[in-house]
Amino acid sequence: MVKRLLVLVVAFTVAAFVAGCGGGGGGSAQSENKTLILGNIGWTENEAISSLTKVVLEEDLGYKEVELKVLDVGLTFEGVAGGDLQAFQDVWMPNHKDYIAKVENDVEHLNPWYEGQTSFGLAVPDYMADVKSIADLNQSGAERIIGIEPGAVISEKIEKNVIPDYNLNLEHEPSSTAAMLAEVNRLYKDKEPFVFPPWCPHPMCSQYDFHYLEDPKNSLGNLDQPAKISAIVNEDLESDDPVAYTFIKEIRLNQEELISLENEITKAGDSAKGSKAWLEDNHDVVQPAIDAAKQAQ
């Protein structure tokens, strides 16, 4: 009887210890019922980093669900500030400085997670070799500027500054990033003249030969300058959810890693599946951030 009682006490003690340590699985008891909502403006690198974060939090850190909520860029910043979203991981600075200024008292702006070089601006295919400047566009043969989301900063700059400053006859056609890429692919194959706003890092930067246009009137402002890509989180995230906060704060990707992640997502046709496929060969890239997040539990 004493022996049986001793066995039960030992078993109970071991079970309590294992439970306290998270049961040896990916997440702790504290994490298993947690949910998180991340803002997503539909840009390819945003989809990539957010999907990677979702997969790691669910698979490695035991979260019940991480939702990616697609919103216009302005609503995304407001959502993080108001607490409807916990984080947004595609802040381009200084491009988004005006959005940051509106919410700076309600968010924490983290250090850049992307360690590579960015580029952005209006561009044309290299087969439009004589077109070097935005000022050349009326004589370029192009009739359209194939744009991205209407709420994007560059879309607003094109409408309010570029077209009137240069007295352009071209029509600006804002759309989704996916629609822009599809139209660019069609026009490029036929070697038709067109203008579009490519950004790097992105697979299109190696898929197409193009050159950025000079902007002598500075109508794009600082958009065509190298930017830093970072995240904002709700001001209470560190105290409310230190695990998610720490992972988002500590994750880092270089250009090769980000492009390969984007390519895996494109190949899989699904962001979660692509992220899981990428992690099979690149788990070491995110392991330091995972370790830091586990320490924050």
ZIDA-V937572 format. One record per run of one state. SS is the DSSP state (helix for helix, strand for strand, loop for the rest). FROM is the first residue (numbers start at 0). LEN is the number of residues. If there is no record, write none. Layout:
ss:from:len
SS:FROM:LEN
SS:FROM:LEN
This chain:
ss:from:len
loop:0:1
helix:1:19
loop:20:14
strand:34:6
loop:40:3
helix:43:16
loop:59:5
strand:64:6
loop:70:2
helix:72:10
loop:82:4
strand:86:7
loop:93:3
helix:96:7
loop:103:3
strand:106:3
loop:109:4
strand:113:1
loop:114:4
strand:118:2
loop:120:2
strand:122:3
loop:125:7
strand:132:1
helix:133:6
loop:139:4
strand:143:3
loop:146:6
helix:152:14
loop:166:4
strand:170:3
loop:173:3
helix:176:13
loop:189:5
strand:194:2
loop:196:2
strand:198:2
loop:200:3
helix:203:4
loop:207:2
strand:209:3
loop:212:1
strand:213:1
loop:214:13
strand:227:7
loop:234:2
helix:236:4
loop:240:1
helix:241:9
loop:250:2
strand:252:1
loop:253:1
helix:254:14
loop:268:2
helix:270:25
loop:295:2
